[in-house]
């Protein structure tokens, strides 16, 4: 009896995973792009906190921020906008910091 319950639970979990993959593909995305979006969303939170906390960055911190922000922007471009509407304010804040750092670095060169 216990073995049957375990098989049923494994089948349900496997079915849910396949259903999620099918929904991602129906939305016109690749699973890899969706997973990258999830990781980029976590990085966006970190960059948002970092952008709010620090006004002055060292040149090395600027490069790291710019590099990570570009990865986030690229991942967000691969998914539909409706998936990240809630994160729009954070995205725009990081984008503004990105633009200002690009201008600062450009004027230094």
C-alpha positions as CSV (number, residue, x, y, z in Angstrom):
1,X,0.0,0.0,0.0
2,X,2.8,2.4,0.9
3,X,4.6,1.6,-2.3
4,X,1.5,2.5,-4.3
5,X,1.2,5.8,-2.6
6,X,4.9,6.6,-3.4
7,X,4.4,5.7,-7.0
8,X,1.3,7.9,-7.3
9,X,3.1,10.8,-5.7
10,X,6.1,10.4,-8.0
11,X,3.7,10.2,-11.0
12,X,1.9,13.4,-9.8
13,X,5.2,15.3,-9.4
14,X,6.5,14.1,-12.8
15,X,3.2,15.2,-14.3
16,X,3.4,18.7,-12.7
17,X,6.9,19.2,-14.0
18,X,5.9,18.2,-17.5
19,X,2.9,20.5,-17.3
20,X,5.1,23.4,-16.2
21,X,7.5,22.8,-19.1
22,X,4.6,22.6,-21.6
23,X,3.2,25.9,-20.2
24,X,6.6,27.6,-20.7
25,X,6.8,26.3,-24.2
26,X,3.2,27.4,-25.0
27,X,4.2,30.9,-23.8
28,X,6.9,30.9,-26.5
29,X,9.9,30.6,-24.3
30,X,12.6,28.1,-23.8
31,X,13.0,26.4,-20.5
32,X,16.6,27.6,-20.3
33,X,15.5,31.2,-20.9
34,X,12.9,30.9,-18.1
35,X,15.4,29.4,-15.7
36,X,17.8,32.2,-16.6
37,X,15.0,34.7,-15.9
38,X,14.5,33.2,-12.4
39,X,18.2,33.5,-11.6
40,X,18.2,37.1,-13.1
41,X,15.3,38.0,-10.9
42,X,17.3,37.0,-7.9
43,X,20.2,39.0,-9.1
44,X,18.0,42.0,-9.8
45,X,17.0,42.1,-6.1
46,X,20.6,42.1,-5.1
47,X,21.5,44.8,-7.6
48,X,18.5,46.9,-6.6
49,X,19.6,46.8,-2.9
50,X,23.2,47.6,-4.0
51,X,22.1,50.5,-6.1
52,X,20.0,51.9,-3.3
53,X,22.7,51.5,-0.6
54,X,25.8,52.7,-2.4
55,X,26.2,56.1,-4.1
56,X,29.9,55.9,-4.7
57,X,31.4,52.8,-6.2
58,X,35.0,51.9,-6.8
59,X,36.0,51.3,-10.4
60,X,36.0,47.5,-9.8
61,X,32.6,47.6,-8.1
62,X,31.3,49.7,-11.1
63,X,32.6,47.0,-13.5
64,X,31.0,44.2,-11.5
65,X,27.7,46.1,-11.3
66,X,27.7,46.9,-15.0
67,X,28.5,43.3,-15.9
68,X,25.8,41.8,-13.7
69,X,23.2,44.3,-14.8
70,X,23.8,43.5,-18.4
71,X,23.2,39.8,-17.6
72,X,19.9,40.7,-15.9
73,X,18.8,42.9,-18.8
74,X,19.6,40.1,-21.3
75,X,17.6,37.5,-19.3
76,X,14.7,39.9,-18.9
77,X,14.6,40.6,-22.6
78,X,14.1,36.9,-23.3
79,X,10.8,36.6,-21.4
80,X,7.4,38.3,-21.9
81,X,7.0,41.6,-20.1
82,X,3.9,40.3,-18.2
83,X,6.2,38.0,-16.2
84,X,8.1,40.8,-14.7
85,X,5.6,43.6,-14.3
86,X,5.9,43.4,-10.5
87,X,9.6,43.9,-10.8
88,X,9.4,46.9,-13.1
89,X,10.3,49.5,-10.5
90,X,13.4,47.6,-9.4
91,X,14.4,47.0,-13.1
92,X,14.1,50.7,-13.8
93,X,16.1,51.7,-10.7
94,X,18.9,49.3,-11.7
95,X,18.7,50.5,-15.3
96,X,19.0,54.2,-14.1
97,X,22.1,53.3,-12.0
98,X,23.5,51.3,-15.0
99,X,23.1,54.3,-17.3
100,X,24.6,56.7,-14.8
101,X,27.6,54.4,-14.3
102,X,28.1,54.1,-18.1
103,X,28.1,57.9,-18.4
104,X,30.6,58.2,-15.6
105,X,32.9,55.6,-17.0
106,X,32.6,57.0,-20.5
107,X,33.5,60.5,-19.3
108,X,36.5,59.2,-17.4
109,X,37.8,57.6,-20.6
